[in-house]
Amino acid sequence: MLTVTVPSAFADKWLLWRLESFQKQHPYYDLRIDTSSHLVGFATERIDAGIRYSAGT
């Protein structure tokens, strides 16, 4: 299982439209999308990758 956390707006506007293509190319991955807005602790949570955007502060 591959777990990715992304903002809900990013998931809605970009990511969800590409999931079918990803799953066709990588059928052995179970993909889990987390759309919570909190910053995750990769050492303590079961998240493999995260996408966030900000002004850099």
VMD Tcl script that draws the C-alpha trace (Angstrom):
set ca {
  {0.00 0.00 0.00}
  {1.22 3.48 -0.90}
  {-0.23 6.30 1.20}
  {0.00 9.89 -0.01}
  {-1.26 12.95 1.84}
  {-2.33 15.96 -0.22}
  {-4.52 19.01 0.29}
  {-8.12 18.36 -0.73}
  {-8.05 21.10 -3.39}
  {-4.97 19.52 -5.01}
  {-6.62 16.10 -4.95}
  {-9.80 17.46 -6.50}
  {-8.24 19.67 -9.17}
  {-5.24 17.56 -10.22}
  {-4.61 14.20 -8.57}
  {-7.96 12.41 -8.77}
  {-8.12 12.94 -12.52}
  {-4.87 10.99 -12.92}
  {-5.53 8.04 -10.61}
  {-7.06 5.78 -13.24}
  {-3.99 6.13 -15.45}
  {-1.69 5.49 -12.48}
  {-3.60 2.36 -11.49}
  {-3.48 1.01 -15.04}
  {0.29 1.53 -15.16}
  {0.89 0.20 -11.62}
  {-1.81 -2.39 -10.91}
  {0.01 -3.97 -7.96}
  {-0.07 -0.82 -5.82}
  {-2.94 -0.16 -3.47}
  {-3.07 3.62 -3.37}
  {-4.51 5.45 -0.37}
  {-5.08 9.21 -0.57}
  {-5.22 11.19 2.67}
  {-6.69 14.69 2.25}
  {-6.18 15.95 5.77}
  {-4.59 19.36 6.12}
  {-2.36 18.68 9.12}
  {1.38 18.24 8.71}
  {2.25 14.60 9.19}
  {5.06 13.00 11.13}
  {6.55 10.50 8.70}
  {8.29 8.67 11.55}
  {5.10 8.13 13.51}
  {2.32 7.98 10.90}
  {1.77 5.53 8.07}
  {2.28 8.09 5.29}
  {4.72 7.39 2.46}
  {4.68 10.76 0.68}
  {3.21 14.19 1.18}
  {2.48 17.15 -1.07}
  {2.00 20.59 0.46}
  {2.25 24.15 -0.80}
  {2.86 27.37 1.11}
  {4.62 30.69 1.07}
  {7.62 28.97 2.67}
  {7.13 30.02 6.26}
}
mol new
graphics top color blue
foreach p $ca { graphics top sphere $p radius 0.5 }
foreach p [lrange $ca 0 end-1] q [lrange $ca 1 end] { graphics top cylinder $p $q radius 0.2 }
display resetview
